[in-house]
Amino acid sequence: EVELVESGGGLVQTGGSLRLSCAASGFSFDDYVISWFRQAPGKGREGVACISISHDGNSYYADSVKGRFTTSRDNAKNTVYLQMNNLRPEESAVYYCASANYYGYYGACPLVDYGMDYWGKGTLVTVSS
């Protein structure tokens, strides 16, 4: 059974940090790019960060999080991480990870949500002002 499970969300003050994890199982993790999305109440889903397969070693970020968020992957643990620093209240949202087979991305990864193969159920991040 394919599964992506996010964890690490919670309540943090403005300027604080959280590290989210995305644990994968049931598919060839090494062959999949992983993307992070978030969705705040009443808003659309937004791509935050993504990471290519280890062979390519690339990561991409939305402009709004560049310099503050970092994503990494540990293939031995089938896990991807999203380190979020200097969080802002407007970044309160449910954060999701999603995966897509690397084929067709040519070393890159998507910050758009169409074409993703698998999704987690999300973890809630609340940033208090």
N, C-alpha and C positions, 0 to 999 in steps of 0.2 A: 504494500500500500504506500502510495506516495504521500509524503507529509512534509510540510514546512511549518515550523513552530517558532514563533517569535517570543522573546522574553526580554525582560530588562526595563520595561516601561515603568512609569510611576510618577510621583509628584516631585517636582524640583522647583527651586526658586529661580527667578530671572538671573541669568549669568551662570547658572549651574551646569552640571554635566551629567550625562547618562550614557551607558553603553548598552545598546540593544544587541541581541543575538538572534540568529536565524538558524535553527538546527534542521537539517534536511535528512530525509531517509526515503528509500524506495525507488531511487533513480540514480543514474551515474553522475554524481555530484560534480566530479572533475570536469565533465563535459558541458556544464551548464553555467551560463552567466547568471548573476544574481543582481536584482535591482531592488531598491528600497523606494517605497511610495508612502505618502501620508494623505490623510483625508480629515479635514476639520469639519465639524458640524455645519451642514448647509453649504459646503463647498465641494468642488470637484476633487478628484484624486490628482495628486501632484507628484511627479518624479523627483526624488531627492538625491539619490546617488546610485551608482551601479559599479560592478566590478566584473571584469572579463574573466575568462578561465586563466589559470595560473601560468600557462604557457605564454600568454600574451602580457599578463601583468599590468593591465590598464584599469584605471578607475576614472569615473566622470561624476561631476557634481552639478547640481543646479546652481545658478549664480548666487542665489540667496543664501546658500550654505557653504560656499567655497571659503576655505580657510578656517572653518569652524567644525565641519564634519569630516570624518575619515572612515572609509569602509575598507575592510580587509577580510581575507578568507583563510581558513585553516582546513585544507583538504583532508588532513588526517582525522579531523574531528567532524567533517562534513558540516562545517559551521561558518557562517559569515557574520561579521560584526559591523556595527555602525556606532562609532564613537561620536557623540554629539557634545560639543563644548559651547559655552556662552549662549545658552538657550534663551529664547525670547518667548514672551507670552503668546504671540501670534503663531508659534510653532506647536502649540498644543493641538494634538490630533491623534488619530489612530494610525500607527505606523505598520506598514505591511512589507513583507519581503515576497518576492516572486522570482521564478526562475524560467529560463528559456534556453533551449539547446544552442550552443555556441555557433552552430553552422549558419552562415549567412551574415554574421556580425563582423567578420573580418577583423577580429582583434578588438572590437569595440563592444559596447553593451548599451541597452536602451534605457532612456529616461522617460519613455512613453509606455503606457500600460497595455497597448494592444500587442498581440502576438506572444504574450507570456504563457507558458505552459502550465505552471503550477503556482498557487497562491497560498500564503498562510492566512490565518484568521485575524492577525493583527495584535498589537499591544498598545495600550493607551499611554500616551505621554501628556502630562499636564504641567504647564509651566506657570507658576503663580507670579503675579506682579508685585 
